[in-house]
Amino acid sequence: MSENTMKLNAGYNYCWPTVVSYSTFDVTDEMLNKAILGEVDDSIHLLALYEFKKYLSEVLDVPWSMYASHKLNSWVNRYDEKTEMEYHSHHGDHLSAVFYLKADGGDIVFHDPRFFAARGYDEGFRPNFAPIKHTPKTGDLVIFPSFLYHTVRASDKFRISVPVDLTLYKDD
């Protein structure tokens, strides 16, 4: 598993550091076959837990042990050609991940969550508020804080992804 981590350089990180983590994983036939049927393979949940724990520790300096329990919520997204996903967040969860089982395009675009934050700034400041895009390929994994608003752009190819949300609980 390789990993490249970057700070989101939209305006958001100038007030709070927000890290979107990009890495890769090996897509198995079992993962893909189950996803075609609308099911999430257990190995994705295991990998998600490992990557979420790593993100908490390395990026946020938060130990997994401070939480009594957790919940994972996952589903399969199957995008036909030209299908998009509107502006949304995974509000109410702590961390979100997207496992790309079959992808060649269909950018995920992260948006500055501070509505109208750019209002009043001249053109020279616009790059501070610009959205950041990632063009996924098969085997890509993206992890981000669940509050971060994002969209998915259309592609001219069929895509399958598995989003996974993590909710943490301090008390059982």
C-alpha positions as CSV (number, residue, x, y, z in Angstrom):
1,M,0.0,0.0,0.0
2,S,1.5,3.3,-1.0
3,E,0.4,6.6,0.4
4,N,0.7,10.3,-0.5
5,T,-0.8,12.8,1.9
6,M,-1.5,16.4,1.0
7,K,-3.1,19.3,2.7
8,L,-6.2,20.5,0.9
9,N,-5.0,23.8,-0.5
10,A,-8.5,25.3,-0.9
11,G,-9.3,28.2,1.5
12,Y,-10.4,25.8,4.2
13,N,-6.9,24.9,5.4
14,Y,-6.0,28.5,6.0
15,C,-8.3,28.4,9.0
16,W,-8.1,24.8,10.0
17,P,-5.8,22.1,8.6
18,T,-7.7,19.6,6.6
19,V,-5.9,16.6,5.2
20,V,-7.3,14.5,2.3
21,S,-5.3,11.3,2.2
22,Y,-4.7,9.5,-1.1
23,S,-3.4,5.9,-1.3
24,T,-3.9,2.8,-3.3
25,F,-5.0,-0.8,-2.6
26,D,-5.3,-4.0,-4.6
27,V,-8.7,-4.6,-6.1
28,T,-9.6,-8.3,-5.9
29,D,-12.1,-10.1,-8.1
30,E,-14.1,-10.9,-5.0
31,M,-14.5,-7.2,-4.1
32,L,-15.5,-6.3,-7.7
33,N,-17.9,-9.2,-8.1
34,K,-19.7,-8.5,-4.8
35,A,-19.9,-4.8,-5.7
36,I,-21.6,-5.6,-9.0
37,L,-24.2,-7.4,-7.0
38,G,-24.5,-4.4,-4.7
39,E,-22.6,-6.0,-1.7
40,V,-19.5,-4.8,0.1
41,D,-16.8,-7.3,0.6
42,D,-15.6,-7.7,4.2
43,S,-12.0,-7.1,3.2
44,I,-13.0,-3.5,2.4
45,H,-14.3,-3.0,5.9
46,L,-11.0,-4.4,7.4
47,L,-8.9,-2.2,5.1
48,A,-11.1,0.9,6.0
49,L,-10.6,0.3,9.7
50,Y,-6.9,0.0,9.3
51,E,-6.7,3.2,7.2
52,F,-9.1,5.1,9.5
53,K,-6.9,4.2,12.5
54,K,-3.8,5.3,10.6
55,Y,-5.4,8.7,9.6
56,L,-6.6,9.3,13.2
57,S,-3.1,8.6,14.5
58,E,-0.8,10.1,11.9
59,V,-2.9,13.1,10.7
60,L,-5.1,14.1,13.7
61,D,-2.8,12.7,16.5
62,V,-5.9,11.1,18.0
63,P,-5.5,7.6,19.5
64,W,-8.1,5.0,18.5
65,S,-8.1,3.8,22.1
66,M,-9.9,7.0,23.2
67,Y,-13.1,5.6,21.6
68,A,-15.2,2.9,23.2
69,S,-16.8,1.8,19.9
70,H,-17.4,2.6,16.3
71,K,-19.8,2.0,13.4
72,L,-19.0,1.6,9.8
73,N,-21.6,2.4,7.2
74,S,-20.8,1.4,3.6
75,W,-22.6,1.0,0.3
76,V,-21.9,0.5,-3.4
77,N,-22.1,3.4,-6.0
78,R,-22.4,2.2,-9.6
79,Y,-22.2,5.1,-12.0
80,D,-23.2,4.8,-15.6
81,E,-21.6,7.0,-18.2
82,K,-22.5,10.6,-17.6
83,T,-23.7,10.1,-14.0
84,E,-22.8,12.7,-11.5
85,M,-23.3,13.1,-7.7
86,E,-24.5,16.4,-6.4
87,Y,-22.9,18.6,-3.7
88,H,-23.0,16.8,-0.4
89,S,-21.1,15.9,2.8
90,H,-21.3,12.8,5.0
91,H,-22.4,15.0,7.9
92,G,-22.8,13.2,11.3
93,D,-19.9,10.8,10.7
94,H,-16.3,11.5,11.6
95,L,-14.2,10.2,8.7
96,S,-15.2,9.0,5.2
97,A,-13.4,7.0,2.6
98,V,-14.0,6.1,-1.0
99,F,-12.6,2.8,-2.4
100,Y,-12.5,2.9,-6.2
101,L,-13.0,-0.6,-7.5
102,K,-13.4,0.4,-11.2
103,A,-12.6,3.9,-12.2
104,D,-11.0,5.9,-15.0
105,G,-12.2,9.4,-14.4
106,G,-15.2,10.9,-12.7
107,D,-13.4,13.4,-10.6
108,I,-14.2,13.8,-6.9
109,V,-14.1,17.5,-6.2
110,F,-13.7,18.8,-2.6
111,H,-15.2,22.3,-1.9
112,D,-14.4,24.9,0.7
113,P,-17.2,24.2,3.3
114,R,-17.3,27.9,4.4
115,F,-20.2,29.1,2.4
116,F,-19.5,32.4,0.7
117,A,-16.1,32.6,2.3
118,A,-14.7,34.3,-0.9
119,R,-17.3,37.1,-0.8
120,G,-15.6,40.4,-0.8
121,Y,-12.2,39.2,-1.9
122,D,-10.8,40.3,-5.3
123,E,-9.6,37.9,-8.0
124,G,-6.1,37.7,-6.5
125,F,-7.5,35.8,-3.5
126,R,-9.7,33.3,-5.5
127,P,-7.1,30.5,-5.6
128,N,-7.5,30.3,-1.8
129,F,-11.1,29.2,-2.2
130,A,-10.8,27.0,-5.3
131,P,-12.1,23.4,-5.2
132,I,-9.5,20.6,-5.4
133,K,-10.1,17.6,-7.6
134,H,-8.8,14.1,-7.7
135,T,-9.2,12.0,-10.8
136,P,-9.7,8.4,-9.5
137,K,-8.2,5.3,-11.0
138,T,-9.0,1.7,-10.2
139,G,-7.4,0.9,-6.8
140,D,-7.4,4.5,-5.5
141,L,-8.5,5.2,-1.9
142,V,-9.4,8.6,-0.7
143,I,-9.9,9.5,3.0
144,F,-11.3,12.8,4.3
145,P,-13.2,14.3,7.2
146,S,-16.9,13.6,6.7
147,F,-17.9,17.3,6.9
148,L,-16.0,18.2,3.8
149,Y,-18.4,19.0,1.0
150,H,-17.7,17.3,-2.4
151,T,-19.2,16.4,-5.7
152,V,-18.5,13.7,-8.3
153,R,-18.2,14.7,-11.9
154,A,-19.4,12.7,-14.8
155,S,-17.2,10.3,-16.7
156,D,-17.6,8.7,-20.1
157,K,-16.9,5.3,-18.5
158,F,-18.8,3.0,-16.1
159,R,-17.5,3.3,-12.5
160,I,-17.9,1.3,-9.2
161,S,-16.9,2.7,-5.8
162,V,-17.5,1.8,-2.2
163,P,-17.8,4.8,0.2
164,V,-17.3,3.9,3.9
165,D,-18.2,6.2,6.7
166,L,-16.8,5.9,10.3
167,T,-18.7,7.1,13.3
168,L,-16.9,7.0,16.6
169,Y,-18.4,6.7,20.1
170,K,-16.7,7.6,23.4
171,D,-19.3,5.5,25.4
172,D,-20.7,2.1,24.6
